[in-house]
């Protein structure tokens, strides 16, 4: 019996401190948190292109225009709003992505320089919860794709009797398909960030080909002169302005999570310039997917007499079972790629920072798959807690200031000169006041709470908050620009001299080459070199 219980002892799960650790002790780092050595920087320009093509090929991007058309914008106005919003977020992503590509460190470590060593854990924990939540929701969506695949092969699955009670919030068929999707997805949780790029390459080829086929199908069945007939918005004046700003904000807010955690991927860039392509590929890919979603949905409206934005529900109407199978397969592949890139890897990096002695990226992804996939019961959330779903969707009121503070701190406050080893030391130059940079705290308190009344009104329609609703409709735009401005102002008026490097530091390449050749960096924080780009 004692031997059977030995696996639960924490000491058995302790990770051996890597010889390349730049932290003062193994307690604050492990191999997955350390700066990426040269030999592991394998992401090229094509990998970043593939990453964003795969990210654009997901149901959320397909349906993005639906909310814009629902408030009265024409489809042309919606496409322009999508293009503008994704151009803005691409700038944010490249600003923070360049930091990762230069310093080769993950988000949980990088944010310590702006938030302070201990206050950074607020941002890290927030992102862990968000990532696991959306991992579960996306997995449930993937289960719907598996259902369409099985139905194309065995139509009788649609008549499978339900043996679960109504209180379960899910049917027997849905639980079966959810389990199958989760099982197929799980092996991808075991791949390293260096190898997972191959999934993005495959997805970037298979999914776009399938979606273009759907676009061709829609044009053949219903000419664009009919499905995309000229439409004019019924809005005008101030009402049109707010609707347009809200549409741009929606496009910007969808990928704010990646705007924050992009260093988790860009730190693997072979060259700093490799990730600059994101400025071009993000607006083009998402605008194209938005157009495909509009065109196919409009054709479906003509064919079936109702607006069906969910592409899987549209596929459910098809008589061609082979076509339905391959299209559903493309959506399953798209969901796996998005879930890995935007959710599981993000959660894993954050868990690594929270418990570096016990969790690395692989273990973190497994925990995310179990906790996010099963413990949170996403089917219950979707079935009985739409208000909670709306609240989690509105959590971007915090993500926008996170992204702004990170970019402002590196580019404007420190002018690209930061001390990498100090980010691994709780007593280093980024400890600020008891590990808290009050400038980041004040910036958050002044930019996030003003949007909360609008968030409440979006959850409970009967609550009247007046003009505060408009602020929530542009929460991402407001949070980013206001958060960055407040943080820069406070850092300029009340600078922290200890956090600033007195002399021009040497290149970060010096540290990573030393790590590779000697396997050890001096643990004395006073002797550690400082690095920048």
Secondary structure by P-SEA (a helix, b strand, c coil): ccccccccccccccccccccccccccccccccccccccccccccaaaaaaaaaaaaccccccccaaaaaaacccaaaaaaaaaaaaaaaaaaaaaaaaaaaacccccccccccccccccaaaaaaaaaaaaaaaaaaaaaaaaaaaaaaaaaaccccccccccccccccccaaaaaaaaaaaaaaccccccccccaaaaaaaaaccaaaaaaaaaaaaaaaccccccccbbbbccccaaaaaaaaaaaaaaaacccccccccccccccccccccccccccaaaaaaaaaaaaaaaaaaaaaaacccccccaaaaaaacccaaaaaaaaaaaaaaaaaaaaaccaaaaaaaaaaaccccccaaaaaaaaaaaaacccaaaaaacccaaaaaaaaacaaaaaaaaaaaaaacccccccccccccccccccccccccccaaaaaaaaaaccccaaaaaaaaacccccccaaaaaaaaaaaaaaaaaaaaaaaaaaaccccccccccccccaaaaaaaaaacccccccccccccccc
